[in-house]
C-alpha cells in the first residue's frame, strides 16, 4: 500500500494537490460539466458503494455527496475509526443527535431510542476532491482488511439499507445508474 503523507498523525494530500485550482478533479475519468468537484465525489461514492457493499451498510444515493456517511455495527465503529486512523485515514462521525448536546438536553427530557441506537453506527469515510484513485483504493483496502480480520463480524448480505432496498438489489441499481 502507498505511504501516507502525515502532519501531526493525520493524513494530508500531497503538496501538488494544493497547487491545483479549486474544484479541479484529480482523476482521469472525472466527469466534465459545470460541477466537476461534485462529479468526482459521486465517483468516490460509486467506488465505495460497489467495493464496500457487504462490508458496510451503504448510505442512500446522494447527488451532492457532501459526506459519505455509512453504517457499521455499533460495537465496531470506534475500533474501526481507530484502526483507520492508525493507517492515516481520517474519518469522522457526523450527525450526532441534537438531544445529545447539553443545551438541548436541558430543554428536552424526551428519549429518542432510534437516534440513540443509529448514530452509534455512523462513520463518515473520506470523500473529497483532493483524493486520487490511489487514495480511494487505500481507503477501500483498509476498510475491507479491518472486517476481514474480524472473523466474528457477520459480513452484510441482504441487509436492508437506509432506503429499504436490500444490498443485492441496490448493487444492481448502482450498476444501472449512470452518473452525469
Order of alpha helices (4+ residues) and beta strands (2+ residues): beta-beta-alpha-alpha-beta-alpha-alpha-alpha-beta-alpha-alpha
